[in-house]
Amino acid sequence: MTASSAAAALGPVPSNLLPDNAQVGANGHLHVAGVDLVELAYDYGTPLFVYDEDHLRARCREAVDAFGEGVAYASKAFLCRAMARIAHEEGMHIDVATVGEMHVALAADVPADRLVMHGNNKDTSELAEALEAGVGRIVVDSFDELDKIEALVSAGAQPPDVLLRVTPGVKAETHDFISTGQNDSKFGFGVSSGAAATGVERAIASDAMNVVGIHSHIGSQVFRVESLAEALEVIARFSEPYGLPELSIGGGLGVAYVEGEATPSISKWGAMTREVADRLCIGASIGAEPGRAIAASAAVTLYKVGTIKELPGIRTYVAVDGGYGDNPRPVLYGSDYTTFLPRCPGADRTLVARVVGKHCESGDVLVSDAHLPPDLTVGDILATPVTGAYGHSMGSNYNKVFRPAVVFVRDGQVREVVRRETVADLLATDIG
Ligand SMILES: Cc1ncc(COP(=O)(O)O)c(C=O)c1O
């Protein structure tokens, strides 16, 4: 195996990209919460999502400390019953964007009144289920949704507490696909067009709902907390005349995925939010909905290297047993990741190779220019850190590849919380 001269070699994987409780064990392997990742991969198979449970809990507590009672975990980042329970136990509400997410949270025994229901196109049947379950808040996204709620309440449903989602006209500096606060957006009621004012006034006048606040979410993987502050200013000024008790600034705080990236902490985001609130004398309580910042760096994904192809003068391809089925972010957004070998996390990574998956697409690339130790070999366990958000939750089983298992590790113990799919799962909905 030859080291590429085209890209700079990298040293050991930086610790800020690893879960809080990662450390090198006596055998030189990377351990998370006292569990050897190489052994874990052999025991549970690959690909495998490994979450540091105490890291998840610590981020949830940090969010509650930073924002108080009104903070919700955005479950679209990563959801299973164990995750919903953790967020709930640590004091967070849970943001669910569909009835599917709602039912998973309810199945984890999260009380319905701790759920905040989102979605830009909620079907009447979804709204009916949410009202029937008694979700705590519905975040209304359109005039059509106001009509649907009114129709449901006239048919006997209890009037829900609602926030109206507005688009503040603030463009987050992030990928277009995850930028949502600009005027040209499918989400919410535009502030600058006047739709937001019309929507709020209509909702306040309606007997079918109790308007408790205004919501905005400008996008995801946002590095500049100033953009989040700007959005808060816009919605605070907008909602002031209505005297509503709640404002939610959504989620969006970015995380570092690769060497050299640094992002503000949840605490810093909270402190900056309080500064803006004090400066503008905002009386309403301010909530937030972090997803990525809670879950992303809590997890690493473990893969097994199955094939290494050196194309002389072109590049080296390293194929692993997962791919965009378990992490579509590189394909969707051109996202970059770091790679390392858990058997030698301290090794210099002088080999530059393209890490690809096993799906039948050339675009099935996990890391375009991955840095790996030069003694990489077939059968090695390869890890991509910071894969706890929007990986498992956005995954697919394209090519009928089994969705991976998820384990939580804590104090040297392993808990399998999502098992790997089987042929029976693939056929469960195929009724012939
Ligand atoms: C309404 C809403 N809230 C919260 C989030 C979570 O964002 P993030 O994971 O970037 O914190 C999203 C993500 O798309 C969202 O749409």
PDBQT file of the ligand as one rigid body, heavy atoms in Angstrom, charges set to zero:
ROOT
HETATM    1  C1  LIG A 501     -38.028  22.504  13.250  1.00  0.00    +0.000 C 
HETATM    2  C2  LIG A 501     -36.699  21.921  13.525  1.00  0.00    +0.000 A 
HETATM    3  N1  LIG A 501     -36.217  21.981  14.787  1.00  0.00    +0.000 NA
HETATM    4  C3  LIG A 501     -35.015  21.433  15.097  1.00  0.00    +0.000 A 
HETATM    5  C4  LIG A 501     -34.238  20.829  14.136  1.00  0.00    +0.000 A 
HETATM    6  C5  LIG A 501     -32.935  20.231  14.557  1.00  0.00    +0.000 C 
HETATM    7  O1  LIG A 501     -31.863  20.809  13.932  1.00  0.00    +0.000 OA
HETATM    8  P1  LIG A 501     -30.396  20.424  14.378  1.00  0.00    +0.000 P 
HETATM    9  O2  LIG A 501     -30.288  18.946  14.362  1.00  0.00    +0.000 OA
HETATM   10  O3  LIG A 501     -29.537  21.065  13.368  1.00  0.00    +0.000 OA
HETATM   11  O4  LIG A 501     -30.174  20.975  15.751  1.00  0.00    +0.000 OA
HETATM   12  C6  LIG A 501     -34.687  20.762  12.818  1.00  0.00    +0.000 A 
HETATM   13  C7  LIG A 501     -33.864  20.128  11.769  1.00  0.00    +0.000 C 
HETATM   14  O5  LIG A 501     -34.123  20.087  10.630  1.00  0.00    +0.000 OA
HETATM   15  C8  LIG A 501     -35.959  21.317  12.505  1.00  0.00    +0.000 A 
HETATM   16  O6  LIG A 501     -36.446  21.265  11.266  1.00  0.00    +0.000 OA
ENDROOT
TORSDOF 0
